[in-house]
Amino acid sequence: MTTIRITTPDLSEERLLCTEGHGWVAGLDEVGRGAWAGPVSVGAAVMAPGVSEDSMPPWLRDSKQLSEARRESIFGAVGKWCADWSIGHASPQECDRWGMRIALRLAAERALAGLRRVPDAILMDGPLDLLGGADVEGRSYRGVVRPITGGDARCASVAAASVLAKVVRDRLMRADAVHFPAYAFEQNKGYPSPAHQMALRGYGLSSIHRRSWSYVAGLPWRDGVEIRL
């Protein structure tokens, strides 16, 4: 049995950036990277200078540590706690065309473009800078980007971005489930559950599946699909 260690994020990394002269700090996190259908999404959550942990919403955690019901219940409070927030998406077709690294950059750039206030610095979950690499849409963030491994569990701004992005993407997948009932997207959100995999074997790919991923090998009605291994 796998035990999930529940951790409470704090604002230590955000405060460190503030002491370095960066007033407005945003956390970025992605959701949907491992899904077979639907967009890959990136959340951006901006913290105001001087924000305190005392004001942090109860139950704010890495979204993976929370149930779907809990994420929905705190969504409003998390959004109000942020000085600003936005979610950017890259479509399944863009994931196929560009590959995941560039699709993640597109989603991150779109999240930043949706903010009213451009942050002075960014904390990003993971070891890599999602804003580095090919600049597909001509946007380029000029501030400081600091990747933090395990940032969604450690940094309050990244945890907020994680919750907001997860809830928004889940809602999109539940809305799409109405149009593609065989795949049970309302339950699996495009991830490879047993019901999803069985539907793929019976029905093949829908219009919101990522058609170049290796899982399509052996599926019906996949002629002309270039497979990424």
Secondary structure, 3 states (H helix, E strand, C coil): CCCCCCCCCECHHHHHHHHCCCCCEEEEEEECCCCCECCEEEEEEEECCCCCHHHCCCCCCCHHHCCHHHHHHHHHHHHHHCCEEEEEEECHHHHHHHCHHHHHHHHHHHHHHCCCCCCCEEEEECCCCCCCCCCCCCCCCCCEEEEECCHHHHEHHHHHHHHHHHHHHHHHHHHHHCCCHHHCHHHHCCCCCHHHHHHHHHHCCCCCECCCCHHHCCCCCCCCCCCCC
